[in-house]
């Protein structure tokens, strides 16, 4: 199952990156290969995370405002079910399974023609605003998930680099101190990076290696900020800051959503 999810996701991502084909359109094109809703859900998650990471690492992009039409699981599930039902029902006319329905990756706002001379329908305005904030909450969760994935990937890189240091008989404490100094010079709190290296040291030690955590003169040397060995700790520190900010934003958006829902109950 995982191989199928990876294969379909790769095809969808390639079509988006190379030819700008919307994610939903590509997934719908391959719906015959999607056996169930669980596979569809995993495909959407993997596609959204990888597209975000691809955009995040694109040079010149504004990383604080990455926007793209995400693969929408609920809309895709609904449309795929309709198509499969239409294909199995021979009494259904062509109009029921034509590709006439445009699939978009954002919640469709409920719209109603408004007679400006008669005033604005408050309920429909509230529903439109609620949809906008629910869309925002969903997008923030996707970004947060991508950042958590980035932390995991960079932790693995630190673990690999640290194993190489231990194999050479060098001090992991020196590496931890250099990384922490670099984070501090960036204006960020180095405490969490120190905890990362503590966890790495424990993990390597549990595997039977002798881990040196003493500080030598190397830990006080000038830092090469472009060093590849410092990049993972830098990325983790930045991701931790982003995740904290995203958590705060998500909570605030949830409060706004709850407020709109309370107002709708009064209508």
Order of alpha helices (4+ residues) and beta strands (2+ residues): alpha-alpha-alpha-alpha-alpha-alpha-alpha-alpha
